[in-house]
């Protein structure tokens, strides 16, 4: 593949479950599923080991169904901070080979190693070195696809699992890929697959044979893109952090363990959710100019309210107070509350000049900012429950693993 673009797609195998088995060697080789708690309305399978997968356990399956499929299944709660830690450590290994890295979720990345070939070897050699480093240093396995574009690299990493390297080049992609079912091509979801099947298009090769015009008539612009992807003509770049679009909003939401029945219970959840949002804003040096609140009641009716902040802020308390004001003003308590989502939007960089509010006590505001920053640093060093507002000592109707394991990774930001 010398002289061509050289793209790798690296996928950590059964990531959550693999981390759990690495942290607890007694779980190795057994049917393991990382699951939420049934009591907390999160009783579904988030990840499963290879033995569990072979027994019929599927991601998204309800816990009791998974147990029916695999009576020997060992269910463990998620440890999101550990998953973020090992995701970062894996990316540090990738950075030895290239700075052109694009995350695709917490456990997958594209790497552009085109300029690394002269120093570090062929695509297969680089992929094998990465695979061995991840295994030896972290105790985890990756499947890596090597190709001349992102779509085929992703498809390659899916073809052989776990712990494998698959090369798809310009000479062999027709033989390797065109025979595969159409739904293995990136961006062919269930609805798209149904439309293609209705037209007799069942394989990736069928997409190519149908032609660009036919695909565009069937699926619009996306149909044309699928034809390009299947034909090996994808030219999309690996999008590194400095090329990412500006983050426009940061949100965090939760379905509560039990329905909320009064304003005090709502306030505690809003305050807890806002801690995560404030951390993300500080982490990426952003300020929010508005707050949006989404409320789902016990009948699953959904309502949404929003308002500007008096001044741009990254303060969890100010965001939570604005969300509470929106709730009290707009929600009439016809039904109990099942789920809440707080969203900070209209974000601006911290380097931008800000209009001050002459009625605001700037000294107190600065003191509060320093206090919240210090609390954030303590949580980063000692865990999210190392320090928190006293009001949160009361019963909080949120799953414990959600409270203790907020995701602080860039990929968890909602880019709208």
ZIMO-V408055 format. One record per backbone hydrogen bond with DSSP energy under -0.5 kcal/mol. CO is the residue of the C=O (numbers start at 1). NH is the residue of the N-H. If there is no record, write none. Layout:
BEGIN
co:CO nh:NH
co:CO nh:NH
END
This chain:
BEGIN
co:1 nh:4
co:5 nh:7
co:6 nh:113
co:7 nh:147
co:8 nh:111
co:9 nh:145
co:10 nh:109
co:11 nh:143
co:12 nh:15
co:14 nh:18
co:15 nh:19
co:16 nh:20
co:17 nh:21
co:18 nh:22
co:19 nh:23
co:20 nh:24
co:24 nh:27
co:25 nh:28
co:27 nh:30
co:30 nh:32
co:31 nh:74
co:32 nh:49
co:33 nh:35
co:33 nh:76
co:34 nh:46
co:34 nh:47
co:37 nh:40
co:37 nh:42
co:38 nh:41
co:42 nh:36
co:42 nh:44
co:43 nh:63
co:44 nh:36
co:44 nh:46
co:45 nh:60
co:47 nh:34
co:49 nh:53
co:50 nh:54
co:51 nh:55
co:52 nh:57
co:53 nh:56
co:58 nh:61
co:61 nh:45
co:62 nh:65
co:62 nh:66
co:63 nh:67
co:64 nh:68
co:65 nh:69
co:66 nh:70
co:70 nh:73
co:73 nh:75
co:74 nh:33
co:76 nh:35
co:79 nh:82
co:79 nh:83
co:80 nh:84
co:81 nh:85
co:82 nh:86
co:83 nh:87
co:84 nh:88
co:85 nh:89
co:86 nh:90
co:87 nh:91
co:88 nh:92
co:89 nh:93
co:90 nh:94
co:91 nh:95
co:93 nh:96
co:94 nh:97
co:94 nh:98
co:99 nh:101
co:100 nh:112
co:102 nh:110
co:105 nh:104
co:107 nh:12
co:108 nh:104
co:109 nh:10
co:110 nh:102
co:111 nh:8
co:111 nh:113
co:113 nh:116
co:113 nh:117
co:114 nh:117
co:116 nh:120
co:117 nh:121
co:122 nh:126
co:123 nh:127
co:124 nh:128
co:125 nh:129
co:126 nh:130
co:127 nh:131
co:128 nh:132
co:129 nh:133
co:130 nh:134
co:131 nh:135
co:132 nh:136
co:133 nh:137
co:134 nh:138
co:134 nh:139
co:134 nh:140
co:135 nh:139
co:141 nh:13
co:143 nh:11
co:144 nh:166
co:145 nh:9
co:146 nh:168
co:147 nh:7
co:149 nh:153
co:150 nh:154
co:151 nh:155
co:152 nh:156
co:153 nh:157
co:154 nh:158
co:155 nh:159
co:156 nh:160
co:164 nh:144
co:166 nh:146
co:166 nh:168
co:167 nh:169
co:169 nh:173
co:172 nh:176
co:173 nh:177
co:173 nh:178
co:174 nh:178
co:177 nh:180
co:178 nh:205
co:180 nh:204
co:181 nh:184
co:182 nh:185
co:185 nh:188
co:187 nh:189
co:189 nh:193
co:190 nh:194
co:191 nh:195
co:192 nh:196
co:193 nh:197
co:194 nh:198
co:195 nh:199
co:196 nh:199
co:196 nh:201
co:197 nh:200
co:200 nh:202
co:202 nh:182
co:203 nh:207
co:204 nh:208
co:205 nh:209
co:206 nh:210
co:207 nh:211
co:208 nh:211
co:211 nh:215
co:212 nh:216
co:213 nh:217
co:214 nh:218
co:215 nh:219
co:216 nh:220
co:219 nh:222
co:220 nh:223
co:220 nh:224
co:221 nh:225
co:222 nh:226
co:223 nh:227
co:224 nh:228
co:225 nh:229
co:226 nh:230
co:227 nh:231
co:228 nh:233
co:229 nh:232
co:237 nh:239
co:238 nh:240
co:240 nh:243
co:240 nh:244
co:241 nh:244
co:248 nh:346
co:248 nh:347
co:250 nh:344
co:252 nh:342
co:254 nh:256
co:254 nh:340
co:260 nh:337
co:262 nh:266
co:263 nh:267
co:264 nh:268
co:265 nh:269
co:266 nh:270
co:267 nh:271
co:268 nh:272
co:269 nh:273
co:270 nh:274
co:271 nh:275
co:272 nh:275
co:272 nh:276
co:273 nh:277
co:274 nh:278
co:275 nh:279
co:276 nh:280
co:277 nh:281
co:278 nh:282
co:279 nh:283
co:280 nh:284
co:281 nh:286
co:282 nh:285
co:285 nh:350
co:287 nh:348
co:288 nh:313
co:289 nh:309
co:290 nh:345
co:291 nh:307
co:292 nh:343
co:293 nh:305
co:294 nh:341
co:295 nh:303
co:296 nh:338
co:296 nh:339
co:297 nh:300
co:301 nh:297
co:303 nh:295
co:305 nh:293
co:307 nh:291
co:313 nh:288
co:315 nh:319
co:316 nh:320
co:317 nh:321
co:318 nh:322
co:319 nh:323
co:320 nh:324
co:321 nh:325
co:322 nh:326
co:323 nh:327
co:324 nh:328
co:325 nh:329
co:326 nh:330
co:327 nh:331
co:330 nh:332
co:336 nh:298
co:337 nh:260
co:338 nh:256
co:339 nh:296
co:340 nh:254
co:341 nh:294
co:342 nh:252
co:343 nh:292
co:343 nh:345
co:344 nh:250
co:345 nh:289
co:345 nh:290
co:346 nh:289
co:348 nh:287
co:349 nh:352
co:356 nh:358
co:357 nh:360
co:360 nh:362
co:361 nh:365
co:362 nh:366
co:363 nh:367
co:364 nh:368
co:365 nh:369
co:366 nh:370
co:367 nh:371
co:368 nh:372
co:369 nh:373
co:370 nh:374
co:371 nh:375
co:372 nh:376
co:373 nh:377
co:374 nh:378
co:375 nh:379
co:376 nh:380
co:377 nh:381
co:378 nh:382
co:379 nh:383
co:383 nh:386
co:389 nh:392
co:390 nh:393
co:391 nh:394
co:395 nh:397
co:396 nh:398
co:397 nh:257
co:399 nh:402
co:399 nh:403
co:400 nh:404
co:401 nh:405
co:403 nh:406
co:406 nh:408
co:409 nh:412
co:410 nh:413
co:413 nh:415
co:414 nh:249
co:414 nh:416
END
